[in-house]
Amino acid sequence: MRKGERSGFGKKDLVNALVIGFALFATFFGAGNLIFPPQLGELAGKKWIVSFIAYLLADAGLAVGAVLSAVKNGGGMEDQLGRLGKIPARVLCCALMLFIGPLLIVPRTGATTYEMSIKPLFPGMSPWIFSVLFFGVVALMTIKPAAVVDIIGKFLTPVLLVTLLVLCVKGIVTPLGPMGESLMSGGEIRKGLAAGYQTMDALVSLSLAVIVIKSVSDKGYQDRRKQAGMVSLSCLVAFLGLLLVYAGLTYLGATASTLDLQDLSGTELLVEITRRLLERTGTILLGVIVLLACLTTAIGTASAAADYFSGVLKNKVPYSTLVLIICGCAVVLSNLGTQQIIELAGPVLSLLYPVFLTQIFLNFFADRIRNPWIFRGAAIGATLYAVLDLLSFGTGLLDLPFLASIPLASLGLGWVLPAALGGAAGALIRPKKQ
């Protein structure tokens, strides 16, 4: 420990943890995280708590676990995949950061904000003009990497939390109606897990770990144990924030379970709940919530992508230039619309997600797993299943109905068993002596 560093946590440490934790919360909490909980609550009715807990664990639990795994194993993106080999790790990380940055999440934030915040209030505004303005703001707030966490944590997140609190408290004080019986036929846990998994926040959090660790270091925490403690405390803050918000939103959905709104999409349901609770004010409030949720996610993910590619290119292309390139791509792609962006990127993400999750899980036991072939075998097994699943159910090029009967396939976790078998097979391979 360096001279001047104290053991334990003081008031200043707790304030720093709150700022970083708020930034993590806001980056995880995008528009998709707004839509899923009310939908689950509406379908679960009186059993909304069961679906809420399952969703919380699959979303916030995986996301926080990914950050803690990254801290435990060095923090860098490629450090998390190091046992797969240098080239595979680089290829996978580049693919992930392209989709987290300019090709999917960043442009999707602009498209979602326009569709849910701007269009209902200002229907005559051009989506192109809005996207230029939106990503111009994102670029300005992202251009200084050291300030990203403070901008989100100190300024944007408190406003986001207050607006969400107003909506949830209104729904608790004057509920829309009595809660009905569950429409899930015992599938509350399964659907909650599936919805949380589909947010893919674990992938986002893995890329954000570098930014979080760097922010902790910039605040003067150089000792490794102190850094780990600060990140852990920040993750706890983010987790508790997500817990409260998800509980409130799921409860709102449950109070709408007897209003015959089941035919509405997730977006339409949220708009209708807000309108019934707060009328015209609710439409404006929802617009503010969506704008802030998408803005914070865009800033965090754009910063993470630019930081990663700046390192890969050995700073030959400056971080600030990469931010501008990412935001420029996002301006163009956001005008495809939210649904089109998801449809284009979905297949690639379905291939990436299983590989990264296997490595996140195994990295928690990296001190005990000495054989790198266990990591490689698990990645191969998960990837093989993901490829076959995509060719069968995603594209229809193959007819492989047996894939649906694999354990956990109904949750989108069919790759777990192949990954476990692959890891077991890898354990039988003796690595070459270094």
C-alpha positions as CSV (number, residue, x, y, z in Angstrom):
1,M,0.0,0.0,0.0
2,R,1.3,3.4,-0.9
3,K,2.1,6.0,1.7
4,G,-1.0,8.0,2.6
5,E,-3.5,5.3,1.7
6,R,-5.7,4.4,4.6
7,S,-7.1,0.9,5.4
8,G,-10.9,0.6,5.5
9,F,-13.4,3.0,3.9
10,G,-14.0,6.6,4.9
11,K,-16.6,9.2,3.9
12,K,-14.8,10.2,0.8
13,D,-14.5,6.5,-0.3
14,L,-18.2,6.0,0.1
15,V,-18.9,9.1,-2.0
16,N,-16.6,7.8,-4.7
17,A,-18.3,4.4,-4.6
18,L,-21.7,6.0,-4.9
19,V,-20.6,8.0,-8.0
20,I,-19.1,5.0,-9.7
21,G,-22.0,2.7,-8.7
22,F,-24.5,5.2,-10.0
23,A,-22.6,5.3,-13.3
24,L,-22.6,1.5,-13.5
25,F,-26.4,1.5,-12.7
26,A,-27.2,4.0,-15.4
27,T,-25.0,2.3,-18.1
28,F,-26.7,-1.0,-17.4
29,F,-30.1,0.5,-17.3
30,G,-31.1,1.2,-20.9
31,A,-34.5,1.3,-22.6
32,G,-34.8,-2.5,-22.8
33,N,-34.5,-2.7,-19.0
34,L,-37.5,-0.3,-18.8
35,I,-39.7,-2.5,-20.9
36,F,-39.1,-6.1,-19.6
37,P,-40.1,-5.6,-15.9
38,P,-43.6,-4.2,-16.5
39,Q,-44.3,-6.9,-19.1
40,L,-43.3,-9.6,-16.6
41,G,-45.4,-8.0,-13.9
42,E,-48.4,-7.8,-16.1
43,L,-48.2,-11.5,-17.0
44,A,-47.3,-12.7,-13.5
45,G,-49.9,-10.7,-11.6
46,K,-49.9,-11.8,-8.0
47,K,-46.7,-13.8,-8.5
48,W,-44.8,-10.8,-9.8
49,I,-42.1,-11.1,-7.0
50,V,-41.1,-14.5,-8.4
51,S,-40.5,-13.2,-11.9
52,F,-38.9,-10.1,-10.6
53,I,-36.3,-12.1,-8.6
54,A,-35.5,-14.3,-11.5
55,Y,-35.1,-11.3,-13.8
56,L,-32.9,-9.5,-11.3
57,L,-30.5,-12.4,-11.0
58,A,-30.3,-13.0,-14.7
59,D,-29.8,-9.3,-15.5
60,A,-28.1,-7.5,-12.7
61,G,-26.6,-10.6,-11.2
62,L,-24.8,-11.6,-14.4
63,A,-23.8,-8.0,-15.1
64,V,-22.3,-7.4,-11.6
65,G,-20.7,-10.9,-11.8
66,A,-19.0,-10.0,-15.0
67,V,-17.5,-6.8,-13.6
68,L,-16.2,-8.7,-10.5
69,S,-14.8,-11.4,-12.7
70,A,-12.9,-8.8,-14.7
71,V,-11.5,-7.2,-11.6
72,K,-10.3,-10.6,-10.3
73,N,-8.5,-11.4,-13.5
74,G,-6.8,-8.1,-14.4
75,G,-9.6,-6.0,-15.8
76,G,-8.7,-5.9,-19.5
77,M,-11.1,-7.3,-22.0
78,E,-8.6,-9.7,-23.5
79,D,-7.5,-10.8,-20.0
80,Q,-10.9,-12.4,-19.6
81,L,-10.3,-14.6,-22.7
82,G,-6.5,-15.1,-22.3
83,R,-6.7,-18.8,-21.9
84,L,-8.3,-19.2,-25.3
85,G,-5.1,-17.9,-26.9
86,K,-4.0,-14.4,-28.0
87,I,-5.5,-14.4,-31.5
88,P,-8.9,-15.9,-30.6
89,A,-9.1,-13.4,-27.6
90,R,-8.3,-10.5,-29.9
91,V,-10.8,-11.6,-32.6
92,L,-13.6,-12.2,-30.1
93,C,-13.0,-8.9,-28.2
94,C,-12.9,-6.9,-31.5
95,A,-16.2,-8.4,-32.6
96,L,-17.8,-7.8,-29.3
97,M,-16.7,-4.1,-29.1
98,L,-17.8,-3.5,-32.7
99,F,-21.3,-4.6,-31.7
100,I,-21.4,-2.9,-28.3
101,G,-20.1,0.3,-29.9
102,P,-20.8,1.5,-33.4
103,L,-22.9,-1.4,-34.8
104,L,-25.6,-2.1,-32.1
105,I,-25.9,-0.7,-28.7
106,V,-24.8,2.9,-29.3
107,P,-27.0,3.4,-32.4
108,R,-29.9,1.6,-30.8
109,T,-29.9,4.1,-28.0
110,G,-30.5,6.9,-30.5
111,A,-33.2,5.0,-32.4
112,T,-35.0,4.1,-29.1
113,T,-34.9,7.6,-27.8
114,Y,-36.4,9.0,-31.0
115,E,-39.2,6.4,-31.1
116,M,-40.2,6.6,-27.4
117,S,-39.2,10.2,-26.3
118,I,-39.1,12.5,-29.3
119,K,-41.7,11.2,-31.8
120,P,-44.6,11.1,-29.3
121,L,-44.0,14.7,-28.2
122,F,-42.5,16.2,-31.4
123,P,-43.9,14.1,-34.3
124,G,-42.7,16.5,-36.9
125,M,-39.0,16.3,-36.0
126,S,-36.7,14.6,-38.5
127,P,-35.0,11.5,-37.1
128,W,-31.8,12.5,-38.9
129,I,-31.7,15.9,-37.2
130,F,-32.4,14.3,-33.9
131,S,-29.7,11.6,-34.3
132,V,-27.1,14.3,-35.1
133,L,-28.0,16.3,-32.0
134,F,-28.2,13.2,-29.8
135,F,-24.9,11.7,-30.8
136,G,-23.3,15.2,-30.8
137,V,-24.2,15.4,-27.1
138,V,-22.9,11.8,-26.6
139,A,-19.6,12.7,-28.2
140,L,-19.1,15.9,-26.1
141,M,-19.7,14.0,-22.9
142,T,-17.5,11.0,-23.9
143,I,-14.5,12.9,-25.4
144,K,-12.7,13.0,-22.0
145,P,-12.5,9.4,-20.7
146,A,-11.6,10.4,-17.2
147,A,-14.8,12.4,-16.9
148,V,-17.2,9.8,-18.2
149,V,-17.9,8.1,-14.9
150,D,-18.3,11.4,-13.1
151,I,-20.6,12.9,-15.7
152,I,-22.9,9.9,-15.5
153,G,-22.6,9.2,-11.8
154,K,-22.8,12.7,-10.5
155,F,-25.2,14.4,-12.8
156,L,-27.3,12.2,-15.1
157,T,-28.0,9.2,-12.8
158,P,-29.6,11.3,-10.0
159,V,-32.0,12.9,-12.4
160,L,-32.8,9.4,-13.9
161,L,-33.4,7.9,-10.5
162,V,-35.7,10.8,-9.4
163,T,-37.9,10.5,-12.5
164,L,-38.1,6.8,-12.1
165,L,-38.9,7.2,-8.4
166,V,-41.8,9.6,-9.2
167,L,-43.3,7.1,-11.6
168,C,-43.0,4.1,-9.2
169,V,-44.2,6.0,-6.1
170,K,-47.3,7.2,-8.0
171,G,-48.0,3.6,-9.1
172,I,-47.6,2.4,-5.5
173,V,-49.7,5.1,-3.9
174,T,-52.5,4.9,-6.5
175,P,-52.3,1.5,-8.2
176,L,-53.9,1.1,-11.5
177,G,-56.0,-1.9,-10.3
178,P,-56.0,-5.2,-8.4
179,M,-53.5,-7.8,-9.3
180,G,-54.9,-10.7,-11.3
181,E,-53.8,-14.4,-11.4
182,S,-50.6,-15.3,-13.2
183,L,-50.9,-16.0,-17.0
184,M,-47.6,-17.9,-17.1
185,S,-48.9,-21.3,-15.9
186,G,-46.0,-21.9,-13.6
187,G,-43.4,-20.3,-15.9
188,E,-42.7,-17.2,-13.8
189,I,-39.1,-18.2,-13.0
190,R,-38.4,-19.4,-16.6
191,K,-39.7,-16.2,-18.2
192,G,-38.0,-14.0,-15.7
193,L,-34.6,-15.7,-16.3
194,A,-35.1,-15.6,-20.1
195,A,-36.0,-11.8,-20.1
196,G,-33.0,-11.0,-17.9
197,Y,-30.7,-13.0,-20.1
198,Q,-31.9,-11.3,-23.2
199,T,-30.8,-7.9,-22.0
200,M,-27.2,-9.0,-22.6
201,D,-26.0,-6.7,-19.8
202,A,-23.2,-9.1,-19.0
203,L,-21.5,-8.4,-22.3
204,V,-21.8,-4.6,-21.7
205,S,-20.5,-4.9,-18.1
206,L,-17.5,-6.9,-19.2
207,S,-16.5,-4.1,-21.5
208,L,-17.2,-1.5,-18.9
209,A,-14.9,-3.1,-16.3
210,V,-11.9,-1.4,-17.8
211,I,-13.5,2.0,-17.5
212,V,-14.6,1.4,-13.9
213,I,-11.1,0.2,-12.8
214,K,-9.5,3.1,-14.5
215,S,-11.8,5.5,-12.8
216,V,-11.1,3.9,-9.4
217,S,-7.4,4.2,-10.1
218,D,-7.7,7.9,-11.2
219,K,-9.4,8.7,-7.9
220,G,-6.2,7.6,-6.1
221,Y,-6.8,4.0,-5.3
222,Q,-3.6,2.3,-6.5
223,D,-3.4,-0.6,-4.1
224,R,-4.9,-3.7,-5.7
225,R,-7.0,-4.7,-2.6
226,K,-8.3,-1.2,-2.2
227,Q,-9.3,-1.1,-5.9
228,A,-11.1,-4.4,-5.6
229,G,-12.9,-3.2,-2.5
230,M,-14.0,0.0,-4.3
231,V,-15.2,-1.8,-7.3
232,S,-17.1,-4.3,-5.2
233,L,-18.8,-1.6,-3.2
234,S,-19.7,0.2,-6.5
235,C,-21.2,-3.0,-7.9
236,L,-23.3,-3.3,-4.7
237,V,-24.6,0.2,-5.2
238,A,-25.5,-0.5,-8.8
239,F,-27.1,-3.8,-7.9
240,L,-29.3,-2.2,-5.2
241,G,-30.3,0.6,-7.5
242,L,-31.4,-2.0,-10.2
243,L,-33.2,-4.0,-7.5
244,L,-35.3,-1.1,-6.4
245,V,-36.1,0.1,-9.9
246,Y,-36.9,-3.3,-11.3
247,A,-39.1,-4.1,-8.3
248,G,-41.0,-0.9,-8.8
249,L,-41.5,-1.4,-12.5
250,T,-42.5,-5.0,-12.1
251,Y,-45.1,-4.0,-9.5
252,L,-46.5,-1.4,-11.9
253,G,-47.0,-4.1,-14.5
254,A,-48.7,-6.4,-11.9
255,T,-51.2,-3.6,-11.0
256,A,-52.1,-3.5,-14.7
257,S,-52.7,-7.3,-15.0
258,T,-56.5,-7.0,-14.8
259,L,-56.8,-4.1,-17.3
260,D,-56.9,-6.3,-20.5
261,L,-53.6,-4.8,-21.9
262,Q,-52.0,-8.1,-22.8
263,D,-52.2,-7.4,-26.6
264,L,-49.9,-4.4,-26.2
265,S,-46.1,-4.7,-26.9
266,G,-43.7,-4.0,-24.1
267,T,-43.2,-0.4,-25.3
268,E,-46.9,0.2,-25.7
269,L,-47.6,-1.2,-22.3
270,L,-45.1,1.1,-20.6
271,V,-46.5,4.1,-22.4
272,E,-50.1,3.2,-21.4
273,I,-49.2,2.6,-17.8
274,T,-47.4,6.0,-17.6
275,R,-50.3,7.7,-19.4
276,R,-52.9,6.2,-17.0
277,L,-50.9,7.2,-13.9
278,L,-49.9,10.7,-14.9
279,E,-51.8,11.6,-18.0
280,R,-50.0,14.1,-20.3
281,T,-47.4,14.6,-17.6
282,G,-46.7,10.9,-17.7
283,T,-45.9,11.0,-21.5
284,I,-43.4,13.8,-20.8
285,L,-41.9,12.0,-17.8
286,L,-41.5,8.8,-19.7
287,G,-39.7,10.7,-22.5
288,V,-37.3,12.1,-19.9
289,I,-36.7,8.7,-18.4
290,V,-36.0,7.1,-21.8
291,L,-33.8,9.9,-22.9
292,L,-31.6,9.7,-19.8
293,A,-31.5,5.9,-19.8
294,C,-30.4,5.8,-23.4
295,L,-28.0,8.8,-23.1
296,T,-26.1,7.2,-20.1
297,T,-25.9,3.8,-21.9
298,A,-24.6,5.5,-25.1
299,I,-21.9,7.5,-23.2
300,G,-20.7,4.4,-21.2
301,T,-20.6,2.0,-24.2
302,A,-19.1,4.5,-26.6
303,S,-16.4,5.3,-24.1
304,A,-15.7,1.6,-23.5
305,A,-15.5,0.8,-27.2
306,A,-13.2,3.8,-28.0
307,D,-10.9,3.0,-25.1
308,Y,-10.6,-0.6,-26.2
309,F,-9.8,0.1,-29.9
310,S,-7.4,2.9,-28.9
311,G,-5.4,0.3,-27.0
312,V,-5.6,-2.2,-29.8
313,L,-4.3,0.4,-32.3
314,K,-1.6,1.4,-29.8
315,N,-2.9,5.0,-29.7
316,K,-2.1,5.6,-33.4
317,V,-5.8,6.7,-33.6
318,P,-6.5,8.9,-30.6
319,Y,-9.4,8.0,-28.3
320,S,-11.2,11.3,-29.1
321,T,-11.1,10.5,-32.9
322,L,-12.5,7.0,-32.2
323,V,-15.4,8.5,-30.2
324,L,-16.2,10.7,-33.2
325,I,-16.1,7.7,-35.6
326,I,-18.3,5.6,-33.3
327,C,-20.9,8.5,-32.9
328,G,-20.8,9.1,-36.7
329,C,-21.6,5.5,-37.4
330,A,-24.3,5.6,-34.8
331,V,-25.9,8.6,-36.5
332,V,-26.3,6.6,-39.8
333,L,-27.3,3.2,-38.3
334,S,-29.8,4.7,-35.7
335,N,-32.0,5.8,-38.6
336,L,-32.6,2.2,-39.5
337,G,-34.9,1.9,-36.5
338,T,-34.7,0.0,-33.3
339,Q,-36.2,-3.3,-34.6
340,Q,-34.1,-3.4,-37.7
341,I,-30.9,-2.8,-35.7
342,I,-31.8,-5.7,-33.4
343,E,-32.6,-8.0,-36.3
344,L,-29.3,-7.3,-38.0
345,A,-27.1,-7.7,-35.0
346,G,-29.0,-10.5,-33.2
347,P,-27.4,-13.5,-34.9
348,V,-23.8,-12.3,-34.2
349,L,-24.6,-11.6,-30.6
350,S,-26.2,-15.0,-30.2
351,L,-22.8,-16.5,-31.2
352,L,-20.7,-14.2,-28.9
353,Y,-22.8,-14.4,-25.7
354,P,-22.2,-18.1,-24.8
355,V,-18.5,-17.9,-25.3
356,F,-18.1,-14.9,-23.1
357,L,-20.4,-16.2,-20.4
358,T,-18.4,-19.5,-20.2
359,Q,-15.2,-17.6,-19.7
360,I,-16.8,-15.2,-17.1
361,F,-17.9,-18.2,-15.0
362,L,-14.7,-20.1,-15.3
363,N,-12.6,-17.1,-14.4
364,F,-14.0,-17.1,-10.9
365,F,-12.2,-20.4,-10.5
366,A,-9.1,-19.5,-12.5
367,D,-6.8,-19.9,-9.4
368,R,-7.8,-23.6,-9.2
369,I,-8.1,-24.4,-13.0
370,R,-4.6,-24.7,-14.3
371,N,-5.4,-26.5,-17.6
372,P,-6.3,-23.9,-20.3
373,W,-7.9,-26.6,-22.3
374,I,-10.8,-26.6,-19.9
375,F,-11.5,-23.0,-20.9
376,R,-11.0,-23.8,-24.6
377,G,-13.2,-26.9,-24.5
378,A,-16.0,-25.0,-22.8
379,A,-15.8,-22.2,-25.4
380,I,-15.8,-24.8,-28.3
381,G,-18.8,-26.6,-26.8
382,A,-20.8,-23.4,-26.3
383,T,-19.9,-22.1,-29.7
384,L,-20.8,-25.4,-31.5
385,Y,-24.3,-25.3,-29.9
386,A,-24.7,-21.6,-30.7
387,V,-23.8,-22.2,-34.4
388,L,-26.2,-25.1,-34.7
389,D,-28.9,-23.3,-32.9
390,L,-28.5,-20.3,-35.2
391,L,-28.5,-22.5,-38.4
392,S,-31.6,-24.4,-37.2
393,F,-33.9,-21.9,-35.4
394,G,-32.3,-18.6,-36.4
395,T,-32.1,-19.1,-40.2
396,G,-33.8,-22.4,-40.9
397,L,-30.9,-23.7,-43.0
398,L,-30.8,-26.9,-40.9
399,D,-33.6,-29.0,-39.3
400,L,-32.3,-29.9,-35.9
401,P,-35.3,-30.2,-33.6
402,F,-33.4,-32.2,-31.0
403,L,-31.7,-28.9,-30.0
404,A,-35.0,-27.8,-28.4
405,S,-34.9,-30.8,-26.0
406,I,-31.4,-30.0,-24.6
407,P,-31.7,-28.9,-20.9
408,L,-32.2,-25.1,-20.4
409,A,-32.8,-24.5,-24.1
410,S,-36.1,-23.0,-23.4
411,L,-34.3,-20.3,-21.3
412,G,-31.9,-19.5,-24.1
413,L,-29.2,-21.4,-22.1
414,G,-29.0,-24.5,-24.2
415,W,-25.3,-24.0,-24.6
416,V,-24.6,-24.6,-20.9
417,L,-24.6,-28.5,-21.2
418,P,-22.4,-28.5,-24.4
419,A,-20.0,-26.1,-22.7
420,A,-19.8,-28.3,-19.6
421,L,-19.1,-31.4,-21.7
422,G,-16.5,-29.4,-23.7
423,G,-14.8,-28.3,-20.6
424,A,-14.8,-31.9,-19.3
425,A,-13.3,-33.1,-22.5
426,G,-10.7,-30.3,-22.4
427,A,-9.7,-31.5,-18.9
428,L,-8.5,-34.7,-20.5
429,I,-6.0,-32.9,-22.7
430,R,-2.6,-32.4,-21.1
431,P,-1.3,-28.9,-21.9
432,K,2.2,-28.5,-23.2
433,K,4.8,-27.6,-20.6
434,Q,5.8,-23.9,-20.8
